[in-house]
Amino acid sequence: MDRLTTLVEKFHLTVKPASPEGANLVAVASPRGEPGQVIFFTRGQPGACVAPVLMAVRVDWSGLSNPLMAALPDRVILDLAQHPDARALVDLIQSEQTGARCGAQSVINRLGEALMVRLLRDQIERGTAEIGLLAGLADPRLHRAIVSMHDHPGRLWTTADLADIAGLSRSRFAELFAAKVGETPIGYLRRWRLILARQDAARGDRIEAIARRYAYNSAESFTRAFRREYGTAPSILRGP
């Protein structure tokens, strides 16, 4: 099962050239002067880097409302010596930044998205994340249930349904999910639905349609859940 595609596609990502001081994604030089590491500063700007900065961009990926961003540590490091495909992406971004060719911003944005996916893949494959979404996605049993929730948020899931997908007993699944992800399966599903619903409301979708889309019994019950999570009614996001 693809653990990242739905998450990547649900949140708008932009990557733009930036100064080293204003960037949050940089490639720094190895002792030989070539790109050695990519460093992503999830919650801020890097300030002064010890090694020379060879590439600097600013990534905006819906901030901490994106559960992938919220799940990452403050600093993510990718060793380019072990990831030649990521090194090639860095080289291409550098070329686009310095070449001043037409369409460069569009190319940088797509290359930056590919680089971010490689950063996330590395985090999942190494299984180094602590409690949170990435730890759940790294688990060979839990990720099947998590991806199912991501792909089908409007389905009337039960904990038993999700446990069957994970190949675990209901009690073991609930215990392992809480230990890895930090909340109950249904709690995570509820939060995922509301994250998507917030985007839909901001886009101007009708409240009744959003409620049906994410398996709420009525617009009123959806509005109550939304207000508990975000402190405001979803109709406020739709504007006049």
N, C-alpha and C positions, 0 to 999 in steps of 0.2 A: 504494500500500500504506500502511496506517495504521501509522505508526512508533511510536506512543505507547500505544495502547489496551491491548495485552497487558501492557506494563510497568506501566502505571498500575493495572491490575486485579490484578496478582500481589502487590502490596504494600499492606498496610493503612495507610491514611492517616487521621490525626486532626488536626483544627485546633481549637484552643481559645483563648478570650480570654486575654490575658496583659498584664502590665505592660510598658511600653517596655523596662525593664531585663531582663525575663525572656523577651521575645519573640525569635523568629528570623525573623519575617516582618512587616515594618512598611510602612506608607505614610507618607511624609513630605510636608510642605507645600511648595508652590511659593512664590515670593516674593509671590504674590497671596493666599496663605493657603488655597488649595484643594489637593486631593491632586495631587502632582506626580510622584512616583516611588514605585514599590514596590521594596523591597530585601529580598532573601532572603539570610540569613546561614547558609550551608550547614552550617558546622561549629562554630557557637557563637552566643552572644548578641551583640547589637550594641553594648552599652554605651551611651555617650552619643552621640546623633546630633546633627549640626550643625543640621539643620532640625527644626522642631516635628513630633512624631509624631502623626499623626491616627488611625491604626489600628495596633493591635499584637496579634498572635496568635502562638501557639506551634504549629509544624508538627512532627508526629512521623510519619515516613514510612519506618520500618524502618532508620533510620540509614544507615551506610555499607555495610550488607549489601544495600541497594537500589542496583543499578548506576547508576541515574539520579542518585541523590544523590552517589555516589562520583565520577561523571563531571563534576559541576558545579564551577565555581570556588568559592572561599571566599565570594565575594559576587556575587550576581546582581542586576542593576538593570534594571527595566522602566520606560521613560518613558511615563507615562500620557497625555501629550499626543498620542502617536502610536498609542495603543491605547485608544480610547474604550470598547471592550467591557470591558477590564480596569478602567478607571475606574468603570464602572457596577457591577462586582463589588465594588470597594472601598467604594463608596457604600452598597451593600446590606449588606455586612458591618458597616459603621459603624452603620447603622440597626438591625440586629439586636442589636449590642452595647449600644446605648444604650436600645433600646425595652423590654427586659426582658419580651418577650412569650413565651408558652408555645411550646415547640419551638424556641427560638432556637438552642440548641447544635446541634441537628440541621441547621438551615438554614446556620449558620456553617460547619459541617464540609463541606457540599456546595459552598457558595460558595467556600470555601478550596481545595477540590480543583480546581474550575474555574479559579481564579486560578493555581494551580500549573501546570496544563496550559498555560495561556497563557504563563507564564514559560518553560516548556520549549520550546514552539513557537517563541518568539522566539529562543531560543538556537540551535535547529536551523536556522531560516530564515535567520538572519544568518550562520551558519557561522563563528562566532567562537571556538568551542571548540578547545582544543589537543588533543593526542593523547588518545584515550579514546572511550567509547561515543557521546557526543554528536557527536563529529567523524565517526564512522562513519555515524551516522544522518543526518548532514547531507550525506553524499556521495550523489549521485543513482544511483550504481551499487551501492555497498556496502550501502546501506540495505535493498535488496531481499533480499539474502542474510541480513542480520542479523535482519530481521523474520521471515523464514522459520524461522530457528533459534528465535527467541522463541516463535513460534506453534506449532511442531512440535518440541519438544526431544527427543522420544523417537524421532524418525526416524533411521535409520542414515545420517546425512549423511557424505559425503566432500567433500574440498576441491574435487574436480572438479564434484560436484553443485552446490555453492554458487557456484562460478565461473560455471557455466552460467546460474544465476539472475541473477547480476550482469551477465551479458553480456560476460565477460572471459575471456581465456585463464587456465588454471590458474596459471601462473607470475606473470602480471600481477596476478591477483586476490590471490594470497598476498602479493605484494610490497606492493600498495596497502593491503591490510587491516592488515598489520603496521605500515605507516607511519602510518595514520590511527588505528587502534584501540590499537596498542601491544602486540599479541600475535597469535599465529597464529589463523586461523579455527577450527581444531579446539580450540585452547587456550581460546578464548573460549566455544565450545560446551560444552566440559567444565566450565568454571567456571559457566556459566549453569545447566546441569543440576544441579550441586551446590548452587547457591543455592536452586533450587526444591526439591531433595531435602531440604535442611535444614529448610525450612518444613514439608514433608510429615511429616518425622520428628517435629518439635516438635508437630505436630497429632495425632500418635499413629498414623500409618499404619504398616502392617507393612513391615519392611525388605525382604522378598522382593517385595512389590508395588511399592515405590519403585524397586528395582533394575530390575524389568521395565519400569516406566513410562519410565525414562530410558536404556534400551538398554544396560544392563550385562548381562554374560553370566551373572552369578550374584550372590547376596547377598554372597558373600565378596569378589568383585572390587569391588562397590560400596562395601563397608565399608572396604576398603583405600584406595580413592580418596578417600573421605570423611575418613578419618583423616589422610591426607597433607595435605588441604586445611585441615582444622579442628583437627587434633591430638587428636581424640576419636572414639569410635565413634558412629554414628548412633543406636544403641540407647539410649545415655545420654540423648538428648533425649526419647525416648518416655516416660521415667519408669517407675515400677513398674507 
